[in-house]
Amino acid sequence: MEKTDAVAALAALAQDNRLDVFRLLVQAGVEGLTAGAVAEALGLAPNTLTFHFDRLRMAGLATVRREGRSMIYAARFETMNALVGFLTENCCGGASCAPAKPAKPAGTRSKMLA
């Protein structure tokens, strides 16, 4: 990942609602979520959500596909992993310092998906 791509991704995530949207998409996995499901889970207005989706897409962190009348948004895991790799490539003098166990996610306004 190039530095400019990392800056764009970090800038897109540097807003609390967008970070919540991205984390929800990551939780949903490769199948993604409809825009309506994201709006309901996070309590965001559709026009606000469209803006956030666009920022995530421009940064390469999300994709969108149409299924019938629904727009399905999904996280781009390859970009997320590239960003994490970029941030940690020189970590601890080259020794692996990744946590042995994933940290518990910080609390969000999202509801658990059924």
Secondary structure, DSSP 8 states (H G I E B T S, - for coil): --HHHHHHHHHHHSSHHHHHHHHHHHHH-TT-EEHHHHHHHHT--HHHHHHHHHHHHHTTSEEEEEETTEEEEEE-HHHHHHHHHHHHTTGGGGS----SS-------S-----
